[in-house]
Amino acid sequence: MHKINSDMIIRNCSILTEDYKIAENKSIVINDSRILDIDDIEIIDEKYKAEEILEGKKKLFMPGMVDAHTHTCQQLLRGRIMDEYPMIWKRIMVPYESSLNEKDISISAQLSCLEMIKSGTTSFIDAGGTYMHKVGEAVIESGLRAAITCSTMNKDDSIPKNMISTEKEAMERNANLYKNFHGKGNGRLEVWFSLRTLISCSPSLIMKAFENAYEFNTGIHVHMNEYPNEINYCLENYQKRPIEYLESLGILGPNFLSAHSILLSENEIDILRKYDVKVVHCPISNLGKGVPKTSRLLQSGVSISLGTDGTAHAGLSLFNEIKVFRSAMHINLGVPICDPVVMPARKLLEMATLGGAKAMLHGDSLGTLQIGKKADLISIDLDQPHIMPTHNMVNTLVEVVNSNDVKDMIVNGKLIMKNREVLTLDEERIMHMSKSALKGITDRAGI
């Protein structure tokens, strides 16, 4: 029998299926960046041949995780903001960002990509910063998939002046980033538009950012309903809550990613559902401000993803975010009504994979291991005493698996980490450069 050529075969592994169950003794065929076939070992062995064979014995392959809200420019803020009083983002984060130069952003982005690769995140959505072309370059080099944007603010007297732009400057900068980087890296890199917050953007800029996102047929990313002062600002100035205000402008749609979304009213939840707005929760970061109404959002049919909010809060491990989120949902929403399955393991895994894919506007091509979808996947080393044996592997993925258990990573059909060796980035050089950069930034920013 003539065998069909393919780029790669992952042979004899377990897989996490699209309905979040475990299937054993499978092989995965990858060709031209996509999953060509998934079937029993014997059938794949008989039907296909490949340039590269990756042995999957004692490994579980699952969709790569998607960090749907992060800040790569804050990678060198690790350990700085814990136990600080609010407002952290104005007092520490934005002044820190204002001190960064292109070299700082480059090494910060490389280090961020390196951490994501080693923790099982194949795709991310960056909320924006300065010198974002350096982030784009790091994404292309790393092999990861990403949607990036610029930090956009045109009014706020309480933050450094070099973080404020005119409306024209902000939109031109973001449009240039789009023209230079959108679609690069064999389609792995996309450029979105953004607003930092409604407080820091004029009504005219808010309208223009959304209009440009529609014109360029791309996404728009905004921090929403994160702090009480944001809610009060909108009520005072617009007589509407934040989501209600955006609806009144006639600009909401399915390309809008509402980051954080903690302090939502019932009416705002209905609005999110009505316009198919995507929501991303950042558990560890959010829980210092409030507990999101996740069960209510899910019941309404709102698509939810998970993010880390950048390494300044607790690192870039979505496995950690899942564990914290599950506990928070149980103590706040489950315990009061005696509901032990208020946030089941399968739903958590879905948020971190398919939910993130939907947030990236690619739920049809990412987020699950299915024939025809993009080959973005990771492997988990199962042969470890904290994982095996288990009565339920899906539960165990949520309960105990961590970033260090990620063994291999494939993005767009290309192997970018094998047996925990990153193949696309120079880990030793990046670690060395980041230590030097940290000292320089600390001295300049005075934080």
C-alpha positions in Angstrom: 0.0 0.0 0.0 1.3 3.4 -1.0 1.7 5.6 2.2 0.7 9.3 2.3 3.5 11.7 2.9 3.2 14.1 5.9 5.4 16.5 7.8 5.2 14.9 11.2 3.6 11.9 13.0 3.2 12.0 16.8 3.1 8.3 17.5 1.5 6.3 20.3 0.2 8.9 22.6 -2.8 9.8 24.7 -4.9 12.8 23.6 -7.4 15.2 25.1 -10.3 15.0 22.7 -12.5 17.9 21.6 -15.2 16.9 24.2 -12.5 16.9 26.9 -12.1 13.2 27.4 -9.0 11.1 27.2 -8.3 8.8 24.3 -5.3 6.4 24.4 -3.1 4.6 21.9 -3.5 7.3 19.3 -1.3 8.9 16.7 -1.5 12.4 15.2 -0.6 13.2 11.7 0.5 16.8 10.9 1.0 18.3 7.4 1.2 21.8 6.1 0.6 23.4 9.6 -2.6 21.5 10.2 -3.8 18.2 11.8 -4.2 15.8 8.9 -5.5 12.8 10.8 -5.9 11.3 14.3 -6.5 7.6 14.7 -5.4 4.4 16.3 -1.6 3.7 16.1 -2.0 0.7 13.7 -4.2 2.6 11.2 -1.8 5.6 11.1 1.3 3.4 10.8 -0.3 1.6 7.8 -1.6 4.8 6.1 1.1 7.5 6.6 4.8 8.2 6.5 6.5 11.3 7.8 9.8 13.3 7.6 9.7 13.5 11.4 8.4 11.0 14.0 7.8 12.2 17.6 7.4 9.4 20.0 4.4 10.0 22.3 4.6 7.0 24.7 3.7 8.1 28.2 2.7 11.5 27.0 -0.6 13.3 26.8 -1.1 15.6 23.8 -3.6 18.4 24.3 -4.3 21.8 22.6 -1.9 24.5 23.4 -3.1 27.0 26.0 -4.0 30.6 25.1 -3.1 33.5 27.4 -5.9 35.8 26.3 -4.7 38.8 28.3 -1.0 39.5 29.0 1.5 42.3 29.0 4.9 41.2 27.6 6.4 44.6 28.4 6.0 43.9 32.1 8.0 40.7 32.1 10.8 42.4 34.1 8.4 43.5 36.9 8.3 40.0 38.5 8.0 40.2 42.3 7.6 44.0 42.4 3.8 44.6 42.9 2.8 42.1 45.6 1.6 43.6 48.8 1.5 47.1 47.2 -1.5 49.5 47.7 -3.6 50.6 44.8 -3.6 52.1 42.2 -0.7 49.8 41.2 -1.1 50.3 37.5 -0.8 54.1 37.8 1.7 54.2 40.6 4.1 51.5 39.4 3.2 49.8 36.2 2.7 52.8 33.8 5.8 54.7 35.3 7.8 51.5 34.7 6.5 51.2 31.1 7.4 54.8 30.5 11.1 54.2 31.3 11.5 51.3 28.8 13.5 51.6 25.6 13.5 49.4 22.6 16.2 47.1 23.9 14.3 46.6 27.2 11.1 45.7 25.3 13.0 43.3 23.0 14.5 41.3 25.9 11.3 41.5 27.9 9.3 40.1 25.0 11.8 37.4 24.3 11.8 36.4 28.0 8.0 36.4 28.0 7.9 34.1 25.0 10.5 31.8 26.5 8.4 31.5 29.7 5.2 30.9 27.7 6.8 28.1 25.7 8.1 26.4 28.8 4.7 26.6 30.5 2.5 25.3 27.6 1.1 28.6 26.2 1.1 28.4 22.4 -0.8 31.6 21.7 -1.3 35.0 23.5 -3.1 38.3 23.2 -1.0 41.2 24.3 -2.9 44.2 25.8 -0.3 46.6 24.4 2.8 48.6 25.3 5.4 50.7 23.8 7.8 49.7 20.9 5.5 46.9 20.0 7.4 46.2 16.8 10.1 44.6 19.1 7.4 42.3 20.5 6.4 41.4 17.0 10.0 40.5 16.2 10.2 38.3 19.3 6.9 36.5 18.4 8.1 35.7 14.9 11.5 34.4 16.2 9.9 32.3 19.0 7.5 30.4 16.8 4.5 31.3 19.0 1.2 32.7 17.8 0.0 36.1 19.0 -2.2 39.1 18.6 -0.5 42.3 19.6 -1.4 46.0 19.8 -0.2 49.3 21.1 -0.9 50.9 24.5 -3.4 53.6 23.6 -4.2 56.6 25.9 -4.8 60.3 25.1 -5.8 61.8 28.4 -4.7 61.2 32.0 -2.8 63.9 34.0 -1.7 61.4 36.6 0.6 59.2 34.4 3.9 60.1 32.7 3.5 62.4 29.7 5.4 60.1 27.3 2.7 57.5 27.7 0.1 59.9 26.3 -0.5 60.4 22.6 -2.8 62.5 20.5 -5.6 60.6 18.8 -3.9 61.0 15.5 -0.5 59.7 16.8 -2.1 56.7 18.6 -4.1 55.5 15.5 -1.2 56.1 13.1 1.2 54.1 15.4 -1.3 51.2 15.6 -2.1 51.3 11.9 1.7 51.2 11.1 2.1 48.2 13.4 -0.7 46.5 11.5 0.8 47.3 8.1 4.3 46.1 9.1 3.5 43.0 11.1 -0.1 41.7 10.6 0.1 38.2 9.0 3.8 37.8 9.4 5.4 34.6 10.7 3.4 32.5 8.3 0.2 34.0 9.6 1.1 33.5 13.3 1.2 37.2 14.2 -1.8 39.5 14.1 -2.2 43.1 15.0 -5.3 44.4 16.8 -6.4 47.9 18.0 -6.8 48.7 21.7 -7.7 51.2 24.4 -5.9 51.1 27.7 -9.0 52.1 29.7 -12.1 54.2 29.1 -10.8 56.6 31.7 -7.6 57.3 29.8 -9.2 57.7 26.4 -11.5 60.5 25.0 -14.9 59.6 23.5 -13.4 60.5 20.1 -10.5 58.1 20.5 -12.8 55.3 21.7 -14.9 55.7 18.6 -11.8 55.8 16.3 -10.2 52.7 17.8 -13.3 50.7 17.3 -13.8 52.1 13.8 -10.3 51.2 12.8 -10.6 47.7 14.2 -13.7 47.2 11.9 -12.0 48.8 8.9 -8.9 46.6 9.3 -11.0 43.5 10.0 -9.2 42.8 13.2 -9.8 42.6 17.0 -10.0 45.3 19.7 -8.7 44.8 23.2 -9.8 46.9 26.2 -9.4 46.7 30.0 -13.0 46.8 31.2 -14.9 46.9 34.5 -11.8 46.2 36.5 -11.9 48.9 39.2 -14.7 50.8 41.0 -13.3 54.2 40.0 -13.7 53.1 36.3 -17.4 52.3 36.9 -17.9 55.6 38.8 -16.1 57.6 36.1 -18.5 56.3 33.5 -21.6 56.9 35.6 -20.5 60.4 36.4 -19.5 61.4 32.8 -21.8 59.3 30.7 -24.6 58.3 33.1 -24.0 54.7 32.0 -21.9 51.8 33.2 -18.8 51.0 31.0 -20.4 48.3 28.8 -23.6 50.2 28.6 -21.7 53.3 27.4 -20.0 51.3 24.6 -23.3 49.9 23.5 -24.7 53.5 23.4 -22.0 54.4 20.9 -23.1 51.5 18.6 -19.6 50.0 18.4 -19.9 46.6 20.2 -19.4 43.4 18.2 -17.8 39.9 18.2 -14.3 41.3 17.6 -14.3 43.0 21.0 -12.3 41.4 23.8 -13.3 42.7 27.2 -10.4 42.1 29.6 -11.0 41.4 33.3 -14.8 42.1 33.3 -15.1 41.7 37.1 -17.6 44.3 38.2 -20.5 43.6 35.8 -24.1 44.4 36.2 -26.9 42.0 35.1 -27.7 44.4 32.2 -24.0 44.5 31.1 -23.9 40.7 31.1 -27.0 40.7 28.8 -25.2 43.2 26.5 -22.1 41.1 26.3 -24.2 38.1 25.2 -26.2 40.2 22.7 -23.1 41.4 20.8 -21.1 38.1 21.2 -18.4 40.0 23.1 -15.5 37.8 24.2 -14.5 38.0 27.9 -11.1 37.1 29.5 -10.7 36.7 33.2 -7.3 36.9 34.8 -7.8 34.9 38.1 -4.8 35.7 40.2 -4.7 39.4 39.2 -8.5 39.8 39.4 -8.9 38.3 42.8 -7.3 41.3 44.4 -10.2 43.4 43.1 -13.2 41.1 43.1 -14.7 37.8 42.0 -16.1 37.7 38.5 -19.7 36.5 37.8 -18.4 33.6 35.7 -21.2 31.2 36.3 -23.7 33.8 35.3 -21.7 34.7 32.2 -21.5 31.1 31.2 -25.2 30.6 31.8 -25.8 33.5 29.5 -23.7 32.0 26.7 -20.8 34.5 26.9 -17.5 33.0 25.7 -14.9 33.2 28.4 -11.1 32.7 28.2 -8.3 33.0 30.8 -5.3 35.2 31.0 -2.4 35.9 33.3 -2.3 39.7 33.1 1.5 39.4 32.7 4.2 38.0 34.8 4.1 40.9 37.3 1.1 39.3 38.9 2.2 35.7 39.3 4.0 34.5 36.2 2.7 33.2 32.9 1.5 29.7 33.9 -2.1 29.1 32.9 -2.0 25.9 34.9 -1.6 28.0 38.0 -4.4 30.3 36.9 -6.7 27.4 36.5 -6.0 26.0 40.0 -6.5 29.4 41.7 -9.7 30.1 39.6 -11.2 26.8 40.5 -10.7 27.4 44.2 -12.0 31.0 44.0 -15.1 29.9 42.2 -15.8 27.2 44.7 -15.4 29.2 47.8 -17.3 32.2 46.5 -20.0 30.7 44.2 -20.1 27.0 45.1 -19.9 26.8 48.8 -22.8 29.3 49.5 -25.2 27.2 47.5 -23.7 23.8 48.2 -22.6 23.3 44.5 -19.4 21.2 44.4 -19.3 21.4 40.5 -19.8 25.1 40.0 -16.6 25.1 38.0 -15.9 21.7 36.6 -12.5 20.6 35.3 -13.6 20.3 31.7 -15.0 23.8 31.6 -11.7 25.2 33.0 -9.7 23.4 30.4 -12.1 24.7 27.7 -11.6 28.3 28.9 -7.8 27.9 28.7 -7.9 26.3 25.2 -11.0 26.8 23.0 -12.1 29.8 25.0 -8.8 31.5 24.3 -9.0 30.5 20.6 -12.4 32.2 20.4 -11.0 35.3 22.1 -8.4 35.3 19.3 -11.2 35.1 16.8 -10.0 31.7 15.7 -12.3 29.2 17.4 -12.8 27.5 14.1 -9.1 26.8 13.6 -7.6 26.6 17.1 -8.3 25.4 20.6 -9.1 21.6 20.1 -7.3 18.6 18.6 -9.4 18.0 15.5 -8.7 17.1 11.9 -8.3 20.2 9.8 -7.5 22.5 12.7 -4.1 24.2 13.1 -1.4 22.0 14.7 -0.9 24.0 17.9 -0.4 21.4 20.7 1.6 20.5 23.7 2.6 17.3 25.4 2.4 16.5 29.1 4.9 14.1 30.6 2.6 11.6 32.4 5.3 9.3 33.8 5.6 11.1 37.1 4.5 10.2 40.6 2.4 13.4 41.1 0.4 12.5 37.9 0.2 8.7 37.6 -1.7 6.6 38.4 -5.0 8.5 38.3 -8.7 7.6 38.4 -9.5 10.6 36.1 -6.8 12.2 33.9 -8.9 15.3 33.1 -9.3 16.1 36.8 -5.6 15.4 37.3 -4.7 17.9 34.6 -6.5 20.6 36.5 -5.5 19.5 40.1 -1.8 18.8 39.8 -0.2 19.2 36.4 2.0 22.3 36.2 4.2 24.1 33.7 7.3 21.9 34.4 5.3 18.9 33.1 5.1 20.4 29.6 7.5 18.3 27.5 7.0 19.3 23.9 5.3 22.2 22.0 4.2 22.4 18.4 2.9 25.6 16.8 1.6 25.9 13.3 2.9 22.4 12.7 6.5 23.2 13.7 8.2 21.8 16.7 9.5 24.7 18.9 10.2 22.8 22.1 11.3 19.1 22.3 11.9 17.4 25.7 11.9 20.8 27.3 14.6 22.1 25.1 13.4 25.3 23.3 14.5 25.1 19.7 13.7 28.7 18.6 15.2 30.9 21.3 18.6 31.0 23.0 17.5 30.5 26.6 20.9 31.0 28.1 21.5 34.3 26.3 18.0 35.6 27.1 18.3 34.8 30.8 21.7 36.6 30.9 20.4 39.7 29.1 17.3 39.9 31.2 19.3 40.2 34.4 21.3 43.1 33.0 18.1 44.8 31.7 16.4 44.5 35.1 19.0 46.5 36.8 19.0 49.2 34.2 15.2 49.6 34.3 15.1 49.7 38.1 17.7 52.4 38.2 15.9 54.5 35.5 12.3 54.0 36.7 13.1 54.4 40.4 10.7 51.7 41.4 
